[in-house]
Amino acid sequence: MTHNKNALVVVNGDDIHHDLLTASLVYQQLGIEAGLVTRRGMGMNRFVDARPETADADTYLLYTSGGLFPTAQQQALSDAVRAGKGLVGIHGANILGWEGDGLDPADRPMFELLGNGYLSHGPGHHEGRHTIEIVGEHPITEGIADFELFDEYYEFELADDDVQVLARRHRADGVEIPVMYAREAGAGRVVYLALGHDLRSWGEPPVRELVRRALLWTAGAL
């Protein structure tokens, strides 16, 4: 069943560390399974004076691995989301630039919109098998049980406390690390999911369901 809503999966950067091409196909399929008219695109120079294939999207899913994202384009995306569109950031979408010992000011619009910036993989190994704990009540996570998967560890700095953590993991030293949250940005909705390094993550049924629901929720269809 379609929801008469449109989604656009956007990849950007290079495929040295992340399989952007396969990811774009996987996330497009998840959008289609969710009942959204889902298209794919490459590159971030699309939000200023957006063409119809970008402007008509109700929500955007970003799976990025570096690449240029000019400040003006970040601001245009932020304006569109705050006016009522949705944004789902997956895994490396939170890798922003640094200047000195802090955020590059050129990336501030994206930092404030997405709500976080990547810090590190954390102590120890950069990937491994770990348990994802579902926390809180939200339409995205309703009925989804805790699960295990093999994935890359991400730790990040939140832009503010205005987020609802939906899933987390426990580091080896016991520290709780969020892996998924939802937030509102003006009239729009934003979800960030730290999982999704490769097919070992994308292939897990709970991850796939979380992404489907994140697309629906950010599109205003859930």
C-alpha positions in Angstrom: 0.0 0.0 0.0 1.4 3.4 -1.0 1.1 6.4 1.3 1.2 9.0 -1.5 4.4 10.2 0.0 7.8 10.5 -1.7 11.3 9.7 -0.4 14.7 10.5 -1.9 17.7 8.4 -0.9 20.9 10.5 -1.4 24.4 9.2 -1.4 27.5 11.3 -1.5 31.3 10.9 -1.3 33.4 7.9 -2.2 33.0 4.1 -1.7 36.4 3.4 -0.1 35.0 2.8 3.3 31.3 2.5 2.6 29.5 0.8 -0.3 27.4 3.8 -1.4 26.0 2.2 -4.6 24.7 -1.0 -2.9 23.5 1.1 0.1 21.4 3.3 -2.2 19.7 0.3 -3.7 19.0 -1.2 -0.3 17.6 1.9 1.2 15.5 2.6 -1.9 14.0 -0.9 -1.6 13.2 -0.3 2.1 11.4 2.9 1.2 9.4 1.1 -1.5 8.6 -1.7 1.0 7.3 1.0 3.4 4.9 2.2 0.7 6.8 5.4 -0.3 7.6 6.4 -3.8 11.3 6.2 -3.4 14.0 7.5 -5.8 17.8 7.7 -5.6 20.2 10.5 -6.2 23.9 11.2 -5.9 25.5 14.4 -4.6 24.4 17.2 -2.3 24.3 20.2 -4.8 20.6 19.7 -5.1 18.8 21.6 -2.3 19.3 25.2 -3.5 16.8 25.9 -6.3 15.8 22.2 -6.1 14.7 20.4 -9.2 11.4 18.5 -8.9 12.9 15.1 -8.0 14.4 16.8 -4.9 11.8 19.4 -4.1 8.9 16.8 -4.3 10.4 14.5 -1.7 8.6 14.4 1.7 11.7 13.0 3.4 15.4 12.5 2.5 17.6 9.6 3.6 21.3 10.5 3.6 23.9 7.7 3.4 27.1 9.6 2.9 30.9 9.0 3.1 32.6 12.3 2.8 32.2 14.4 -0.3 31.3 18.1 -0.6 28.2 19.5 1.1 28.5 23.2 0.7 27.2 25.4 3.5 24.5 27.0 1.3 23.2 23.5 0.4 23.2 22.5 4.1 21.2 25.6 4.9 18.7 24.9 2.1 18.2 21.4 3.4 17.7 22.7 6.9 15.2 25.2 5.7 13.2 22.6 3.8 13.1 20.2 6.8 12.2 23.0 9.2 9.4 23.9 6.9 7.9 20.4 7.2 10.0 17.8 5.3 11.8 14.9 7.0 15.4 13.7 7.2 16.9 10.3 8.0 20.6 10.3 8.5 22.3 6.9 8.4 25.7 6.0 9.8 28.4 8.3 8.3 25.9 11.1 7.5 27.1 12.7 10.8 30.8 12.9 9.8 31.4 16.6 9.6 34.4 18.8 9.2 36.7 20.0 12.0 38.5 23.3 12.5 41.0 23.4 15.3 39.5 21.3 18.1 35.9 21.9 17.2 33.3 21.8 14.5 34.1 23.5 11.2 31.6 26.5 11.1 30.9 25.6 7.4 29.1 22.5 8.7 27.1 24.1 11.5 23.8 24.0 9.6 24.0 20.2 9.2 25.2 19.7 12.7 22.3 21.7 14.1 19.8 20.0 11.8 20.9 16.4 12.1 21.6 17.0 15.8 25.0 15.4 16.1 28.5 15.1 14.8 30.8 12.1 14.7 33.5 11.9 17.3 35.2 8.4 17.0 34.7 4.7 17.1 35.3 4.8 20.8 37.9 2.7 22.8 39.0 -0.7 21.5 38.0 -2.3 18.2 36.2 -0.2 15.6 33.6 -2.8 14.9 32.2 -6.0 16.5 29.1 -7.9 17.5 26.9 -6.0 20.1 23.4 -5.8 21.5 21.1 -3.0 20.5 18.6 -2.1 23.3 15.3 -0.5 22.3 14.4 2.2 24.8 11.4 4.5 25.2 8.1 4.5 23.4 7.8 5.7 19.8 6.0 4.7 16.6 9.4 3.8 15.1 10.3 1.3 17.7 6.9 -0.1 18.8 7.0 -3.8 19.0 10.7 -4.2 18.1 12.7 -6.2 20.6 16.3 -5.9 21.5 18.6 -7.5 19.0 22.2 -8.3 18.2 24.2 -7.5 15.1 27.7 -7.0 13.8 28.4 -3.4 13.0 30.8 -0.5 13.3 30.9 1.4 16.5 30.1 5.1 16.3 30.2 7.7 19.1 29.1 11.3 18.5 28.5 14.7 20.1 24.9 15.8 20.3 24.1 19.3 19.2 21.6 19.7 22.0 19.5 17.6 24.3 16.3 17.9 22.3 16.3 14.3 21.1 14.4 11.2 22.1 16.8 8.2 22.2 15.2 5.2 20.6 18.0 2.6 20.8 21.4 2.4 22.6 24.2 0.0 23.2 26.5 -0.5 26.2 30.2 -0.1 25.7 32.6 -2.7 27.2 33.2 -0.3 30.1 29.4 0.0 30.7 28.9 3.5 29.2 25.6 3.8 27.4 26.0 5.0 23.8 22.9 6.1 21.8 22.6 4.5 18.4 19.2 6.0 17.2 17.2 9.0 18.1 14.3 11.1 16.8 13.9 14.8 17.0 11.8 17.6 15.7 13.2 20.5 13.7 10.7 23.3 13.3 7.7 21.7 11.5 9.9 18.8 10.3 11.1 15.5 11.7 14.6 14.1 11.9 16.0 10.6 12.7 19.6 9.6 13.1 20.7 5.9 13.0 24.3 5.2 13.8 24.0 1.6 12.5 24.6 0.7 8.8 28.3 0.2 8.0 27.7 -2.6 5.5 25.4 -5.5 4.5 25.9 -7.2 7.9 23.9 -4.4 9.3 21.5 -3.6 6.4 20.6 -7.3 6.2 19.3 -7.5 9.8 15.5 -7.5 9.9 15.2 -5.2 12.9 17.5 -2.6 11.2 15.5 -2.8 8.0 12.3 -2.3 10.0 13.7 0.6 11.9 14.7 2.3 8.6 11.3 1.7 7.0 9.6 3.2 10.0 12.0 6.1 10.2 11.2 7.0 6.6 7.5 6.8 7.3 7.7 8.8 10.5 9.8 11.6 9.0 7.5 11.7 5.9 4.5 12.2 8.2 3.0 8.8 7.3 3.4 7.1 10.7 
